[in-house]
Amino acid sequence: MKAKGKKVLILSGGDISTKFLEEYLQKEEFEYVIVADSGLFVADKLKLKIDCILGDFDSVPKDLIKRYKQEKNHTSSYVIDEYDSKKDYTDTQIAIEKAIEQEPEEIVILGAIGTRLDHTLSNLHNLLIPLKKNIKCSLINEHNKLYIINKPTQIYKKDIFASYVSLLPLTMLVEKVTLLGFKYSLEEYDMHLGNSVGISNEIIEEEALINFDSGVLIVVESKD
């Protein structure tokens, strides 16, 4: 059973603005914090309270992870899970699986949108894992909040991360998409993979609705 309102933070190893991270963490509270591999750089710099450190640590200086291992010997406040570098899954996917064990209501992943497009796309696809368990999960950086949905979803204007809202199909077809409360509305529109009709929309009402019959949509709330 999910702990009502429980939020888990994953700090991954992609690009993230330290200034943005500091400001974001001042506004948001998390009950459990997971640091994946080189995300330890930023976590250490900001002196975050960590519950779990995991990865193969191939991108982490030996002296840094050694220090955390030594400190672990004197405290039980966090766990360290180390994996072989020749593993089948990315550190971020392993972190998502670990986060799901906490049975949260929501998972937020920072540092998962970076210069490696292959890793960014992999992280996007990994959002399907919590989606199947009905757990909200999003990738966030200073310009974007990205998540996926498989059922009708309400968005409140007061809660949006940024002014532009884009919709892209993750499946070959998202059937009968209807948008209410948006600047550009749609009514029972079949959205096919490869179609850009859902890019750069805006919410103009206090409450907006994304309705559709089947498929999976990528939602990106973004700003320049």
NORQUI-V119480 format. One record per pair of residues at least 12 apart in sequence whose ideal C-beta (glycine too) atoms are under 7 Angstrom apart, sorted by the first residue. I is the first residue (numbers start at 1). J is the second residue. Records with the same first field share a line. If there is no record, write none. Layout:
I: J, J
//
This chain:
1: 103
2: 103, 104, 105
3: 103, 104
4: 105
5: 105
6: 31, 102, 104, 105
7: 30, 31, 104, 105, 106, 108
8: 30, 32, 34, 99, 102, 104, 107
9: 30, 33, 34, 108, 110
10: 34, 36, 95, 96, 99, 107, 109
11: 35, 36, 39, 42, 43, 110, 111
12: 36, 39, 92, 95, 109, 110, 111, 112
13: 36, 37, 38, 39, 59, 91, 111
14: 111, 112, 113, 114, 119
15: 114, 115
16: 42, 110, 111, 141
17: 142
18: 42, 45
20: 142
21: 42, 46, 110
22: 46
32: 51, 102
33: 48, 49, 50, 51
34: 51, 52, 54, 95, 98, 99
35: 50, 53
36: 54, 55, 91, 92, 95
37: 55, 56, 57, 59, 60, 91
38: 59, 60
39: 111
40: 53, 60, 64, 65
42: 111
44: 64
50: 78
51: 78
52: 78, 79, 81, 98
53: 68, 78, 80
54: 81, 91, 94, 95, 98
55: 83, 91
56: 83, 84, 85, 87, 91
57: 82
58: 85
68: 80
90: 119, 122
92: 109, 112, 123, 126
93: 126
96: 126, 129, 130
100: 130, 133, 135
104: 135
105: 136
106: 135, 136
107: 130, 135, 137
108: 138, 140
109: 123, 137, 138, 139
110: 140
112: 139
113: 139, 141, 144
123: 139
124: 139, 146
127: 147, 148
128: 148
131: 148, 150
143: 222, 223
144: 220, 222
145: 161, 162, 221
146: 218, 220
147: 219
148: 170, 216, 217, 218, 219
149: 210, 217, 219
150: 216
152: 209, 210, 211, 212
153: 210
154: 207, 209
155: 203, 208, 210
156: 206, 207
157: 203, 205, 206
160: 203, 221
161: 221
162: 221, 222, 223
163: 202, 223
164: 200, 202, 222, 223
165: 201, 202, 203, 219, 221
166: 198, 199, 200, 201, 220, 222
167: 198, 210, 217, 219
168: 198, 218
169: 191, 192, 193, 215, 217
170: 216, 217, 218
171: 215, 216
172: 192, 193
173: 190, 192, 215
174: 191, 212, 215, 217
175: 190, 212, 213, 214, 215
176: 188, 190, 212, 213
177: 189, 191, 212
178: 211
179: 210
180: 208, 209
181: 203, 204, 205, 207, 208, 209
182: 201, 202, 203, 204, 208
183: 201, 202, 204
184: 201
//
